[in-house]
Amino acid sequence: MRHIGMSVALAAIILPATASAQSVFDGRWRVDLGSTELPKKPWVVTLNDRNFRCASCGTPWGIPADGGFHKVAGQNYFDEAAVKRIDPRTIEFHYRKGGRLVETDRISISADGKTFTSVDTDHATPNGELAVYRSTARRSADGAPGAHPLDGSWVTTSYDKGSDNTMTVTMRMEGDRFSFADGTGSHYTATLGGPPVKVEGDLAGRMIAAKRLSPNALQLDASIGGKADSRMIVTVAPDGKKMNVEATNVKQAVTTRFVAYKQ
């Protein structure tokens, strides 16, 4: 399940690294999902006739699996969740924050129970347009005997599709101020070496602090509520056409790598 993770990564990774008249970062970039190197840490869940629990989430959580919304504590991007059984191999997760539906994840499990496809829809983008992501996963450990087919451990194998508003970003530099905007309406402007700034439109109030590592590389540290959340290392190739991104979830100590190309 995405849990808004990919959109957050895209909204936090890209800022120009220099203050030249025309930075190599300026313009429109598109993420290449085929280049993604995903962490091997499994998603570990329990699902039976009564309850759902995510044991591997950064802050573990669980609710009754009765189709209704229930309060969830300790999560940045939702405070209520519901687990709905669509058919024996299809499950939907619905998330709300402040009473507003923010995300729906629909998981379809294969007949042999070894793989699943998840279609995740972000309902709370700043510009009001739906943002859709699709991922696949394979089973890494069996669930309990007699439990739901989702029960057990899963490793994400790919992000194989995303709506266009999730895959492209636009950047601009003005003096020592650097601006970012994505297709969902999320945006921010930061100064390299300056204080953290708010990502406008982020539901959790995410803050970004940018630091230059070299003429073509940045370190971007994200925090939520004053606590470190993620770290991004962004490096532009010498030809200015390719950007390598290394994104680390600080709480879970896992890293994802991918590439973006200038359009």
N, C-alpha and C positions, 0 to 999 in steps of 0.2 A: 504494500500500500504506500502511496506517495506521502500522505499526510502533509501536503503542501510543500514538500521538500524541494522538488525541482524548481518550482517557480521562485522560491526563496533564494535558491542558489543563483539563478539567473539574475535576480534583482540585486544581488550583492557583489557580483564578481568583476564588473567591468568599469574601469575609470582610466582616462588617459594618464600616462606615466611621465610626461615631460611637459614643458611650458613653451614649446616652440610655436612658431606662427601656424604651422600645420602639423599637428601630431599624427603619428601613424595610427593612433587609436581612433581618430575622428571618422565618423561615418556610420554605416549600418553593418552589423555583424549577424551571422546566422550560425547557430549551433549545429554541429554534425553529430547526431545521435549515434550513428554507427561507430564513432570513435570512442564512445564512452567505456571507461574501465571502471566497473562497479566493485565495491567492497564485497568480500566473501562472508561477512558476518550475517548469520541467518536471522530472519524474522521468525520469532518463536511465539506461537499462539495456542491457546486452549479454547475450544468451542465444543460444547455439548448441548444437551437438551435444555439446560438451565442458564449457563453463563458463558460469556466471552472474556478472555483476558489476553492482553499483549504483555508477555513477560520480558521481551527484549527491547521494548521502547525505552527511550532515554529516561523517562519517568514511567515505570510500569503502571498500567491501568486496566480496569475491567468493569463490566456492567452486566446486568441480566440480559440474556439474549432472547428477549420477548417481543422485539419489534418496536418498543416504545423508547422515547428519549429518557436518558438518565444523566444525572450530574456526574461530571468527571473533574477531578482536581489535579492541579499540577501541570497542565498542558498550556502551551503558549498560544496555540491557534484555535482551540475549541474548549468549551466548558460543558458541553452536553454531547452525547452520542447515542445512536440507536443502531442495533443490528437486526436486519430484516432478511428473512429467508424467502427468496423468490421461488426457488425450486430446489430439489435435493442437492444440486451442485452449483447453485448460484446464490451468492450472498451480497447484500448491499449494506454499506456502512454510511450513515448520515451523521454529519457533524454540524453543530450550531455553536455560535458564540454570541452572547448577549441576546439570545432569542432569535438570531438570524441564521438561516441556513448558509453555511460557508463552503461545504464540500460534500460530494457524494462519490463513493468508491464502489464500483460494481465488480466483483470477483467471480470469474467463471472457471471452475475446476474441470480438468479433463476427465474422461471416462475412466482412465486407469489411475487417477488420483496422483499422478506424478508431476503435473505442471498446472499452472493457472495463468490466466490473462486478467489483468486489472485495468479497467477504464476509470480514470479519476477525473472528476469535473469540479473545477473551482468556480463557485457561485458568487464569490465575494471580491471580484477584481475591482480596482478603483474606477474603471470606465464602464463597468456594468456588463461587459462582454464575457461570455463563458470561456474558460480556458480548460482545454481537455488534454490529458496525457494518457498514454497507454504503455503498460509495461508487462513483462512476462517473468515468471519465476519457476524454479524447479524444486521439488521436494528434496530436502537434505536429511530429514529424520521423520520416521513415521509418528503418527499420533497415537492416542490411547485406543485400545480395542473398543469398538462400538461408538466412538466419537464421530463428530461431523467430519467429512472429507477435508475440511480446511485445517483441522487440528494437526499440530505438529510443527516442523521447522521448514522454512523456505528460504532460498537464496535467489535474489533478483538476478536475472540473466540478461535483461536488456530493457532500455527505454526505446521502443521501436516506432513511436509515432507521437506527434504533438500538434495541437492546433497552431496555426501560423503566429498567433499573437504570443505564444510561449517560446518561440524559437528564434525570434529576432530582437535585437536591441539597437538603439541609436545613441551615439555619444557626441559631445561637443566640448571644446575647450575655449575658455575666455580668460586670458591672463593666467593666474594660478588657480583658477576655479574650474572644476571639472564636473560636467553634467551627464547624467545617465537617464534614459527612459526606455521602458519596454512596451510591448504591444498591449499590455493590460492596463496601462496608465500609471504603473508604479514608477517613481522617479526620485532622484536626489541630486544635490550639488555639494561637493566636498572640496576642501583644500588639502593638498598633500602635506602631511605633517601637522595638520590642524586637529581640532577636537572632533569627536564623533558627531555625525549628523543623522537626522531621522530619515528613514526611507519612507517617503510619503505614500500613503495607501497601504502600508503594511499593518495587518491586523494586530500584531503583537508589539508594535512600536519599536521595531528593530532599528538599531543604530549602527553606522558604519564609520570606521576610522581607517584612513588610507595612509600608507607609508611606502616610499619608493625604496626598492632594493637595488636597482641598477637603472640605467637609462631606458631599458625596455621591460622592466619587471616591477610588479607591485605586490605588496602584502596588504590584504584587506581584512580587518578584524571586525566581526559582527558581534554585537551584544544585545541582550534583551533584559530589561529591568536591571541593568548594571552588571549582569553576569555574562561571561564569555560564552558565545554560542557556536561560532564557526570561524575558520580562518581560510582565506583564499590566497593562493599564489598565482598571479597572472603574468604570463611571459609572451611577448610578441616576437615572432620570427624576424630575422634580418630583412626579409623582403616586405614586411608590413602587411602581408596577406593572410597570415595564419596566427592564431592566438591559442596557446596552451593554458589550460586552467586546471589547477589542483585544489580541490575543495575538501576541507576536513571538518567533520562534525566533532567539535571539541568534547562534548559530553559523552559521546559513544566511541570516540577515538577511531573513527573510520574515515577513509579518504576515497573520493571519487575523482577521476580525471576525464577530461573531454577537451575537444577542440572546437573553435569557432573560426569561420572564414569571413573575410571582409567581402561585402557584396558590391 
